[in-house]
Amino acid sequence: MPEVTAPYQPGTPCWVDLAAPDQQAAIDFYSQVFGWTGEIGPAETGGYAVCRLNGKPVAGIMAAVPMGGQPAPPTVWTTYLAAADADATSQAVTKAGGTVLMPVMDVMTLGRMAIAADPTGAVCGIWQPVDFPGAGIVNEPGALIWNELNTTDPSAAGAFYQAALGIENAPMEGAEHYYALTVDGRPVGGMQPMSEQMPPDTPSHWLPYFSVTDTDATVKKVTAAGGAALQQPFDMMAGRMAVVTDSQGATFAVIKPKPMGQG
């Protein structure tokens, strides 16, 4: 297990994983696009693949298969929010008007997890670390850099995450209709109303952003590997970004961030 200088503060996005109908094809896709390494895991973990970048865990990829009488999960990226106590957080989710979709369970000795939906329908994971704190590398090319909640009701969602997970929100300076999500005063993500550019039936969702050194070149890699661009590269206050889908339809964003102090 990699050394992590400090655990993630409760409420901070700490991990992302993907459920894909063809797990090996997904591993191959992200290997081509980001240079990740990964392989299908042992049966006792359901084959869960921990993908690595520079030897450190960066994201998970699992097979989207029916489990425990439940239908197969959708082909989406899930953002996990750190929790000091998954059981208490799960209760707080329900009390704050959210829905626990998958009750708290032990993941071997790695940690305890649950899957929940906020009152606007956006799904996220809850992760209480034990042996595994989460991503061992972030904010570097090929790694997670931002997590964004796109929601049909920012007011209701903001109140929920504050009550259930202690995540505060405030309008982001210079960005209309965009909110910074903060933990202990530090920005850990963003929130915005659903974009008119999204298909009309798109549900509220968390969108992971991965850092890249060249947004345009990355989009070319995405399309060459069988993915597609939903939003072609464009410049915005934080850098040059694009919204894409992988070869099986899972949506994510890529961004070449502006150097600190610019923008």
Salt bridges, closest charged atoms under 4 A:
ASP87 OD2 - ARG112 NH2 2.64
ASP106 OD1 - ARG112 NH1 2.68
GLU176 OE2 - HIS177 NE2 3.45
ASP216 OD1 - ARG240 NE 2.68
ASP235 OD2 - ARG240 NH1 3.20
